[in-house]
Amino acid sequence: MIIISDLDYAEIENHTGWHLRLHGDGSGSLRHDQLPAHHLHFPVGTFDLSPARSLSQRCRGNKSGPVCTALRYHAAMENKINECRCVSGSWTTEMMEKAIGSMQMAVDAGSSERSCRMLRRQWLAAR
């Protein structure tokens, strides 16, 4: 059984510039390389972090590629980071799509509406 601490986190980074950081309590934050001033924060319980640890340990390869998604998992109790540059399976894609699809749930003091609009435009432009 995997025990997830609130201090654990996972970072998902895909080849299109999206970065999603998930925390042990289910909260998270989303940003894009081309919009460094805009980011969104998701409330506690939005995401399930439990698959991230085993995925980061079962790395498909350390070579990054044009269709790979990178995953870093920090286990706070062990003070250890597992990094995988090319994750197998669809969990990372599902989490990224959930974050992008749930932008309205995000909370960001002062500028959430503008950040949401800017990030949504970036997502739509890439599709």
C-alpha angles and dihedrals in degrees: 000000000000116000114209118204121206085239093058117100141179128207121206118194124178133194093257095065101261119138123192122183117195123194129209091252091059096257122123149173132228130202141156128223093234093052105046094161093057125072137145130218121211123210127251113286097027096113138034110228097182098096092052097074096054092041092054090051094049095057117179092206144324094237114103119217143175094272100035127111118211122219129191120185123193115199104199098195090055095035087226134136121206113197128193120179095194116034121196122222132034103274095100092049091048091051092048092049091047091053093048092044091048098050091124089064092056120108122207119164111247103346109045096118094052093043090049091052093047095047092045090052089051091051093048093046090055093052 
